[in-house]
Structure formats: C-alpha cells, structure tokens
Amino acid sequence: MKEEIRKRLFALQDLKYRDFNVSLIPGINPEFSIGVRTPQMRKLAKELAKHEQIGEFIHELPHQYYEETNLHGFLICEIKDYEECVRELDRFLPYVDNWATCDLLSPKAFKASKNHEKLLTDIQRWMASPEPYTIRFGIEILMTYFLNEEFKPEYLEWVAAKTQDHYYIKMMVAWYFATALAKQWEATIPVIEKRLLPKWTHNKAIQKAIESYRITPEQKDYLRTLKEK
C-alpha cells in the first residue's frame, strides 16, 4: 500500500510548487518533499479513506516524505468515529514537526457537538503535552470550536498559561487571542489590558487583531494604545 500511495503522490508532483512550499516551512528537507498541492492531497485522502487496505498505511509511522505525513493527517480527518479519530491523532501528533502539517488537521469527528465534552478533555491533554506542535494543535482546536456559543472565560486562562518560548506556540497563542478579541471582546480585552501575556505575544495578538476585519475601527484604535514598547 505504501508504494502504491507513493506512486500516486509522485504522479501529482509539481516541482515549482515544492520549491516554493519548502521555502515557507522551516525544517522541511527538500529531498523528502514531493511537491503536491493541498487540494489534490485532500481529494486523494477522500478516495483512499475508502480503500480496504488503507490501515497498512495509517499504522506505519514515521513516513519518509512530507506529503505522506500530510496525507496521513488528511486520512485521520476523514475518520468519523470520535474515539478512533483521537486514538489515531495520539499516534500521529508526536511525529508532527512543522506548522503546516499541524494546521491541516481538522477532523470531521470534532464537529458534532455531542463530542465536545470529550473534546475539551482531550484539548487540555494535548495542551499539556511536552511536544510543541501537539500544544499548538490543542490551542487551534480550542479556538475553532470554543469561541462561540460554547465559550467560557476560563479557556482564555488555559491559553494564556502557554508561555513556552517556541515561535509556533507563541504565534498560535497570539492568533487565539486575536480571534478571541473578535468573537468575545468583553471577556478577552481584560487579558490585554492587564498585560497577562508575555510582551512579544501580547504585541503580536494586538497586531493580528488590528489586521482583522472583524475588529471595529474604535476597537483597533484602543488596542493601539495597549501596545507595549
């Protein structure tokens, strides 16, 4: 199965895209990147998810090529059963070593509100991981599903507590708070006013919020006064 999938990926290869993509993702070795566009990989994953032998590929970690790892991630996203999806994520996440693979993970099983109580428990577990991209994944899922009707102010505290000096964790914390300002302004603005985030993350959250079309001009003016020098 592995060789068949590798042939399918190489058949979709775009070398110019590979060179461009590699330049955006620190740590990716060009020798182990094929160069397949994301929509094509998503389409391939939907097809392969129905293959009776796909389990052979899913249970083989780590993969040699960047695209094989990403395809694996897209296959996990196709799993509809919540418990099975989380089991596969827990096997997969320790092998995620870049922001792009981390951020493509958007499992279908997470969308059902009936799973959200369990999802919150798993989010906390992922955010407590020693692995930076597992932490980033946990924050991103919290941002995706729990900044609307199911929001609680305590979730802001969970994210603010992530003060690791890792660029891609700091960026995700900033992204989370910029989004929280757009969706839950009244609950979130005290975090910025009280300077509860590290300086770099504080300023980056303000910057991203100011760039957002969901923040009003008046809110943007106020946020500018809260930047740390």
C-alpha positions in Angstrom: 0.0 0.0 0.0 2.8 2.4 0.9 4.4 2.0 -2.6 1.1 2.5 -4.4 0.4 5.7 -2.4 3.9 7.0 -3.1 3.4 6.4 -6.8 0.1 8.3 -6.7 1.8 11.2 -4.9 4.7 11.4 -7.3 2.2 11.4 -10.2 0.8 14.7 -8.8 4.3 16.2 -8.3 4.8 19.9 -9.1 8.5 20.8 -8.6 8.0 24.6 -8.7 5.3 24.3 -6.0 7.6 22.1 -4.0 10.4 24.6 -4.0 8.0 27.4 -3.1 6.3 25.4 -0.3 9.6 24.3 1.2 10.7 27.9 1.5 7.7 28.6 3.7 8.1 25.7 6.1 11.3 25.7 8.3 12.8 22.3 8.9 11.4 20.6 5.8 14.2 18.8 3.8 13.6 19.4 0.0 14.9 15.9 -0.6 11.9 14.5 1.3 9.2 16.8 -0.2 7.4 15.7 -3.3 5.5 18.8 -4.2 1.8 18.1 -4.2 -0.8 20.8 -3.8 -3.1 20.6 -0.8 -6.5 20.3 -2.7 -5.0 17.3 -4.6 -4.0 15.6 -1.4 -7.4 16.2 0.2 -9.0 14.7 -2.8 -6.7 11.7 -2.7 -7.3 11.2 1.0 -11.1 11.1 0.5 -10.6 8.4 -2.1 -8.1 6.4 -0.2 -10.1 6.5 3.1 -12.5 4.0 1.4 -9.7 1.6 0.5 -9.9 -1.6 2.4 -6.1 -1.8 2.9 -5.6 1.8 4.0 -4.9 0.6 7.5 -1.5 -0.6 6.4 -0.5 3.0 5.6 -2.2 4.5 8.6 -0.3 2.3 11.0 3.1 3.0 9.5 4.9 5.9 11.3 7.1 7.8 10.7 6.7 8.4 7.0 9.7 9.3 4.7 8.1 12.1 2.7 6.4 15.3 3.9 3.4 14.7 1.7 3.0 11.1 3.1 2.8 12.6 6.6 0.3 15.2 5.4 -1.8 12.6 3.6 -1.9 10.6 6.8 -3.2 13.7 8.6 -5.9 14.2 6.0 -6.9 10.5 6.3 -7.3 11.0 10.1 -9.6 13.9 9.4 -11.9 11.6 7.4 -12.4 9.3 10.4 -16.0 9.8 11.7 -15.8 7.9 14.9 -14.6 10.2 17.7 -12.7 7.6 19.8 -11.0 6.1 16.8 -10.0 9.6 15.5 -8.5 10.6 18.8 -6.5 7.3 19.1 -5.0 7.9 15.6 -4.3 11.5 16.4 -2.4 10.5 19.6 -0.3 8.2 17.5 0.3 10.8 14.8 0.9 14.1 16.7 4.3 13.1 18.1 5.6 12.9 14.5 4.3 16.4 13.6 7.3 18.7 13.3 6.1 21.7 11.4 3.3 24.3 11.5 1.8 23.3 8.1 1.1 19.7 9.0 -0.2 20.7 12.4 -2.6 23.3 10.9 -4.1 21.0 8.3 -5.7 18.8 11.0 -9.4 19.5 11.1 -11.1 16.2 12.0 -14.7 15.7 10.9 -15.4 13.8 14.2 -14.9 17.1 16.1 -17.8 18.9 14.5 -20.6 17.1 16.3 -21.5 18.9 19.5 -22.2 15.6 21.2 -18.4 15.0 21.2 -17.5 18.4 22.6 -17.4 17.5 26.3 -14.9 14.7 25.5 -13.1 17.1 23.1 -12.5 19.6 25.9 -10.8 17.0 28.0 -8.6 15.9 25.0 -7.7 19.6 24.3 -6.4 20.0 27.8 -4.4 16.9 27.5 -2.9 18.0 24.2 -2.1 21.4 25.6 -0.3 19.8 28.5 2.0 17.9 26.1 5.8 18.4 26.0 5.5 18.4 22.2 5.2 22.0 20.7 3.1 21.0 17.8 0.7 19.0 19.9 0.3 22.1 22.1 -0.3 24.2 19.0 -2.9 21.7 17.8 -4.8 21.8 21.1 -4.9 25.6 21.1 -6.1 25.7 17.5 -8.9 23.2 18.2 -10.0 25.2 21.2 -10.0 28.3 19.0 -12.0 26.6 16.3 -14.8 25.1 18.4 -15.0 27.0 21.7 -15.0 30.7 20.9 -18.7 30.9 20.0 -21.7 29.6 21.9 -19.7 27.1 24.0 -17.1 29.7 25.1 -16.1 30.0 28.8 -13.8 32.7 30.1 -11.6 30.0 31.7 -10.5 28.9 28.3 -8.6 32.2 28.0 -6.6 31.2 31.1 -5.8 27.8 29.6 -4.2 29.5 26.6 -2.5 32.4 28.5 -0.7 29.8 30.6 1.1 28.5 27.5 4.2 30.7 27.8 6.8 28.4 26.2 9.4 30.2 24.2 8.7 28.3 21.0 7.9 30.5 18.0 5.0 28.4 16.7 3.4 28.1 20.1 3.7 31.9 20.7 2.2 32.5 17.2 -0.8 30.3 17.9 -1.4 31.9 21.3 -1.4 35.3 19.6 -3.7 34.0 16.9 -6.1 32.6 19.5 -6.3 35.9 21.4 -6.7 38.0 18.2 -9.6 35.7 17.3 -11.0 35.9 20.9 -10.9 39.7 20.7 -13.0 39.5 17.6 -15.5 37.0 19.0 -15.5 37.6 22.7 -14.3 41.1 23.2 -15.7 41.9 26.6 -14.2 38.7 28.2 -10.9 39.0 26.3 -9.9 42.6 26.5 -9.0 42.5 30.2 -6.3 40.0 29.3 -4.7 42.6 27.1 -5.4 45.5 29.4 -3.7 43.7 32.3 -0.7 42.5 30.2 -1.2 38.9 31.1 0.6 37.6 28.1 4.4 37.8 27.5 5.4 41.1 25.7 6.0 39.5 22.3 2.8 37.5 22.3 0.8 40.5 23.7 2.0 42.7 20.9 1.5 40.1 18.2 -2.0 39.4 19.4 -2.8 43.1 19.1 -1.2 43.3 15.7 -3.2 40.4 14.4 -6.4 41.8 15.9 -5.8 45.2 14.2 -5.4 43.4 10.9 -8.7 41.7 11.3 -11.8 42.9 9.5 -13.9 41.6 12.5 -12.5 44.3 14.9 -14.2 47.7 14.7 -12.1 50.8 14.0 -12.8 52.0 17.5 -11.6 48.8 19.0 -8.4 48.9 16.8 -7.7 52.5 18.0 -8.0 51.3 21.6 -5.8 48.3 21.0 -3.1 50.5 19.6 -2.9 52.3 22.9 -2.3 49.0 24.7 0.9 48.0 22.7 4.0 47.6 24.8 7.2 49.3 23.8 
